[in-house]
Amino acid sequence: MQELQPVTLTPQHHAYQEHLHQATQEADRLVQLAKSETLADGGLRTSQILGQALAADPHHHEARVLQERLNQMSVPRWHFPMLADKARNHAYARAIAAKVKPGDVVLDIGCGAGLTAMLAARAGAKHVYTCEQQPLIAEAATQVIAQNGLSDRITVIAKWSHDIVVGVDIPEPADVVVSEIVDTVLLGEGALATLTHAMSALAKPDARAIPEHGTLMAQLVESDALLDLWRPQEAEGFDLSAFHRFAKVAQITPNDMAACTLRPLGPTTDVFKIDFTRPNIKPARTTTDLFCSSSGAIHAVLVSFKMTLAPGIQVENGVKDGGHWGRTAFFLDQPQTARSGDRQTITAQHDAANLSVSVHDPVLDANDADAAVWMRAAWNDQRPLRNRRTPVTLATSIRTAPNDQTGNNTRRPIH
Ligand SMILES: C[S@@+](CC[C@H](N)C(=O)[O-])C[C@H]1O[C@@H](n2cnc3c(N)ncnc32)[C@H](O)[C@@H]1O
């Protein structure tokens, strides 16, 4: 057997090893610095420092993990299926082409990756001002827009629309306001408050808006599979029904929708109409009847929307539609047997960002909505990190951040 000879390191090897060691030490130092940085600027500085750490040592494990963590905190995961939603993208492309005229000043609220802003520039806008409350998203969008050769036509403003001042951030009020800030029930991403401000403070009096209006609809549905998914009667022989009180509202992902086969028991009934051109943030309540046109077990009231972007151009998230938006279902406490011709009374209520639905039983007074099941105030949980009172760092957020920081919550449930 051949004897192994000891390896003699050349001075170049020694120098290289020393270089690697110093790079790792520098990356370690930068990672400690990144962890102590507050996220009050939305993570910009933390991201830059982590970028420097990875430039020094591209394989630094902790730097990579923290960078990914920061990205996941800052960029809700629904951005990706949303950008892959061809029906949504195409509807916006058609509506923007129909409503933006050459020479228009366009305000695009909620830049994201920059898609709607670029569509407005393509439609001939004189200039597009697009705002984005998350600075890391705004930074990436600026890059996307540059890569598409549109930097001279689009200005990215890394701010909340509410903080934009005409004459400071944008030179004149907008001719057209474009936004796509609606969740599965239209209201949860704060569109009403945002557009109330934008249409009065940032747009010309006769400005056009995309979207124009939306309708929230309710429908009785039967689905054993949905019930099993959210309210399993038993597990391994144990009765779990006392836990069902926590599962009154189901956030249904597109995959759940495909897997659970919701059977409509009747037509949709319009519950609220939302005007995005002249929005109104006043709460509203309605009591209405949902009708059964076939027999079955009523398991839930499904809420869906249709949103008109421009005349004849709509996006929808009804039972039969695809797309990335989820659906929301409000379960009945107990399934009810229904025959064709039966009706079920519900009370629905909304404020600026939340929707509630209560299903009446025969003894519930029509004016008593105390039993209403409120959807979680998703938007309130999603205040940007920089608006929080207590400074949060990446290190503390790892311990304290609720799951919502990933954005995988009620807004646009993914998968
Ligand atoms: C649903 S995405 C849409 C992105 C892009 N417009 C599109 O349609 O592909 C909405 C984006 O708007 C941002 N946003 C929501 N409300 C905002 C507001 N009032 N001001 C600034 N940004 C906002 C969110 O951070 C998010 O990145």
The ligand as a Gaussian input file, in Angstrom:
#p B3LYP/6-31G(d) Opt

LIG

0 1
 C      -51.008000      43.247000      -4.464000
 S      -49.500000      44.055000      -4.777000
 C      -49.715000      44.605000      -6.449000
 C      -48.426000      44.986000      -7.137000
 C      -48.579000      45.490000      -8.562000
 N      -49.361000      46.693000      -8.611000
 C      -49.236000      44.431000      -9.420000
 O      -50.442000      44.490000      -9.613000
 O      -48.542000      43.500000      -9.856000
 C      -49.733000      45.477000      -3.813000
 C      -48.461000      46.175000      -3.319000
 O      -48.880000      47.429000      -2.853000
 C      -48.209000      47.778000      -1.659000
 N      -49.155000      48.706000      -0.997000
 C      -50.398000      48.418000      -0.549000
 N      -51.020000      49.528000      -0.126000
 C      -50.147000      50.548000      -0.333000
 C      -50.219000      51.945000      -0.105000
 N      -51.323000      52.514000       0.401000
 N      -49.139000      52.704000      -0.413000
 C      -48.023000      52.124000      -0.923000
 N      -47.898000      50.810000      -1.163000
 C      -48.953000      50.028000      -0.875000
 C      -47.947000      46.456000      -0.989000
 O      -46.799000      46.550000      -0.169000
 C      -47.726000      45.530000      -2.188000
 O      -46.360000      45.450000      -2.525000

